[in-house]
Amino acid sequence: MKVFPADQEANMPHVIIKMYPGRTAVQKQALCDQIVKDVMEIAGCEEKTISVGIEEIPREEWAETVYKPDILEKKDTLYKQPGYNPFGG
């Protein structure tokens, strides 16, 4: 078991997944479970310090509510860029 200082434990990852609606609860749980395992292994976190949220965004709202604020306006935070641009270019 890994032991973390108290201040580190309080500041662990919260992962937000934004995707189109349509996945089943089973698919969403499997995605969450895998992400938690990977965060534990790669970032060295305890399971109890990790939280994961899933936000379903309708296709017609994606460009304005996700792509523009989370991708275009935060390029410096992306480690994986998407291969599409709903605004062209």
N, C-alpha and C positions, 0 to 999 in steps of 0.2 A: 504494500500500500504506500502511495506517495503522500508525503506530508508537506503542506504548503503553509507559509506564514499567514497569519490571520488576515492581514491587509490584502494579500494576493487573492485569497479565497473570495473575498467580497467583490472583487473586480474581474470576474470571469466572463466568458463569452455569452452573448445573447445573439443568436442567429435568426435572421428574418428571411424567409423564403417567400418571394412574390412570384406567382404563376397564375396562368389562366385557370378558371374553374374547370372541373371535370374529372379530377382524380378521385378515386375512392378513398374512404377513411383508411382502409388497409394500406393503400399505396402511400398515403401521406404519413402514416405511422412508420412504415418501412423506411421511407426517406429520412424521417426524423431520427430513427434509431441508428441508421448508418452514419448520419452526420455527427451524432453524439459520439459514436465509437471513434470516428476519425478525429474529432476535436480532442477527445481524451488522449488518443495515441500521439497525435502530432503536436498539439499545444501543451501536452502534459497537464491536463486538467482532470479534476475528479468529476465524476458524473453529476454529483449533487450541485456543482457550480455552473452547469451548463443549462441554458434554456433555449428552446427553439419555437418560433412562431411561424405559422403559414398564413399568408394573406392571399386570398383569391381576388384577382383583378380582372374584370371583364375585358375581353379583347378590345372593344371599342374605346376603353379608357387607358389602355396600356401605354401608348405613346406619351400622353400628357401626365399621367400619374406615376409612371415608373421610369420609362426610358429617359425622358427629359431631366427630371430631378435627380434620379439615382445613377444614371449612366453618363449622359452628356455633361451634366454639371458637377460630376464627381469623378472624372476620368483618372485623377491622381490617386484615387483609392481602389481602383479596379486592378485585380490581378489576372482577370480573364475578361477580355473585351468580347462583346457579342459580334457575330458575323453578319449583322443586318443593321439597317438604320431606317426606321419608319418615316423619317423626315427626308429621306434621300441623301445623297452625298457619300 
